[in-house]
Amino acid sequence: MAKDKKPPIPISGVIYGEIIYWATCLSALVVLFGTLLSFIETNSAIDVEYLLNSVLAGKSVVQIWANSDLITPPNAITYLSIIRSGEAVTVFGISLGVFSVVPATLFASFYLWRSRNPFFALTAVCAGLISICAFIGAVAVS
């Protein structure tokens, strides 16, 4: 009786998975460090205790930011102005995790091309470029 053999995993899938995995692990560590830094800081532009208590109290986003020191929701420029704060490090870690899809997709497209799957390779390149445009647009809008 022959055992069922599993199909081999394509190298492009392995490359994509490894990049996403390690970038997610790295970004989780950066987020953890930033969160710890946020709670240790004494004079932060964004009061972490207020934010945490407001969220747990069930306040809306508009109410939370209207009663904070910033008065308006933060954007990319806000975090660039407080770049050494724990809150900015946390946001950077989250951004790193989200952005990891771009290099993963582009490297996977290279291996798709090498394995003679030009349609999927070009589709992956297009997906990577669309992701880059979306990230640039999100920063430009905020």
C-alpha positions as CSV (number, residue, x, y, z in Angstrom):
1,M,0.0,0.0,0.0
2,A,1.6,3.3,-1.1
3,K,1.5,6.2,1.2
4,D,0.1,9.5,-0.2
5,K,3.0,11.9,-1.0
6,K,2.6,15.5,-0.2
7,P,3.2,17.8,-3.1
8,P,6.5,19.8,-2.9
9,I,6.2,23.3,-1.6
10,P,7.2,25.9,-4.2
11,I,10.4,27.8,-3.4
12,S,8.5,31.1,-4.0
13,G,6.1,30.2,-1.2
14,V,8.9,29.3,1.1
15,I,10.7,32.6,0.4
16,Y,7.5,34.6,0.9
17,G,6.7,32.8,4.2
18,E,10.2,33.1,5.6
19,I,10.4,36.9,4.9
20,I,6.9,37.5,6.4
21,Y,7.8,35.3,9.4
22,W,11.0,37.0,10.3
23,A,9.8,40.5,9.6
24,T,6.8,39.8,11.8
25,C,9.0,38.5,14.6
26,L,11.3,41.6,14.3
27,S,8.4,44.0,14.2
28,A,6.8,42.3,17.3
29,L,10.0,42.9,19.2
30,V,10.1,46.5,18.1
31,V,6.5,47.0,19.1
32,L,7.2,45.4,22.5
33,F,10.2,47.6,23.0
34,G,8.2,50.7,22.0
35,T,5.4,49.8,24.3
36,L,7.7,49.3,27.3
37,L,9.4,52.6,26.4
38,S,6.0,54.3,26.3
39,F,5.2,53.2,29.8
40,I,8.6,54.2,31.2
41,E,8.7,57.7,29.7
42,T,7.8,60.5,32.1
43,N,7.1,63.4,29.8
44,S,5.6,61.9,26.6
45,A,3.7,63.9,24.1
46,I,1.0,61.2,24.1
47,D,-0.1,60.2,27.6
48,V,-0.2,56.4,27.4
49,E,-2.1,56.0,30.6
50,Y,-4.8,58.4,29.4
51,L,-5.1,56.5,26.1
52,L,-5.3,53.1,27.8
53,N,-7.9,54.2,30.3
54,S,-10.0,56.0,27.6
55,V,-10.0,52.9,25.4
56,L,-10.9,50.6,28.3
57,A,-13.7,53.1,29.3
58,G,-15.2,52.6,25.8
59,K,-14.8,56.2,24.5
60,S,-14.9,56.9,20.8
61,V,-11.8,57.8,18.8
62,V,-13.0,61.4,18.4
63,Q,-13.6,61.7,22.2
64,I,-10.2,60.2,23.0
65,W,-8.2,62.6,20.8
66,A,-10.3,65.6,21.6
67,N,-9.5,65.3,25.3
68,S,-5.9,64.5,24.8
69,D,-2.9,66.9,24.8
70,L,-2.7,66.6,21.0
71,I,-6.4,67.6,20.4
72,T,-6.4,66.0,17.0
73,P,-5.6,62.4,15.9
74,P,-1.8,62.0,15.2
75,N,-0.5,61.5,11.7
76,A,2.8,60.7,10.2
77,I,4.2,64.1,10.8
78,T,3.2,63.9,14.5
79,Y,5.3,60.7,14.9
80,L,8.2,62.1,13.0
81,S,8.3,65.1,15.4
82,I,8.4,62.7,18.4
83,I,10.6,60.1,16.8
84,R,12.5,59.2,19.9
85,S,9.4,58.5,22.0
86,G,8.1,55.0,22.8
87,E,4.8,55.7,20.9
88,A,6.8,56.5,17.7
89,V,8.9,53.3,18.1
90,T,5.7,51.3,18.5
91,V,4.1,52.8,15.4
92,F,7.4,52.1,13.5
93,G,7.2,48.5,14.6
94,I,3.6,48.1,13.4
95,S,4.6,49.8,10.1
96,L,7.5,47.4,9.7
97,G,5.3,44.4,10.1
98,V,2.8,45.7,7.6
99,F,5.4,46.8,5.0
100,S,7.1,43.4,5.1
101,V,4.6,42.2,2.5
102,V,6.4,44.3,-0.1
103,P,9.8,42.7,-0.1
104,A,8.2,39.3,0.5
105,T,6.1,39.7,-2.6
106,L,8.9,41.0,-4.8
107,F,11.4,38.3,-3.8
108,A,8.6,35.7,-4.3
109,S,8.0,37.1,-7.8
110,F,11.7,36.6,-8.6
111,Y,11.5,32.9,-7.7
112,L,8.2,32.6,-9.5
113,W,9.9,33.9,-12.7
114,R,12.8,31.5,-12.2
115,S,10.4,28.6,-11.9
116,R,8.8,29.6,-15.3
117,N,5.6,31.1,-14.0
118,P,5.7,34.5,-15.8
119,F,2.0,35.3,-15.2
120,F,2.2,34.8,-11.5
121,A,5.6,36.6,-11.3
122,L,4.3,39.6,-13.1
123,T,1.1,39.5,-11.0
124,A,3.3,39.5,-7.8
125,V,5.3,42.4,-9.1
126,C,2.1,44.4,-9.8
127,A,0.9,43.5,-6.3
128,G,4.1,44.7,-4.8
129,L,4.0,48.0,-6.7
130,I,0.3,48.5,-5.8
131,S,1.3,48.0,-2.1
132,I,4.1,50.5,-2.4
133,C,1.7,53.0,-4.0
134,A,-0.8,52.4,-1.2
135,F,1.8,53.0,1.5
136,I,3.0,56.2,-0.2
137,G,-0.6,57.4,-0.6
138,A,-1.3,56.7,3.1
139,V,1.7,58.7,4.2
140,A,0.9,61.5,1.8
141,V,-2.7,61.8,2.9
142,S,-1.8,61.9,6.6
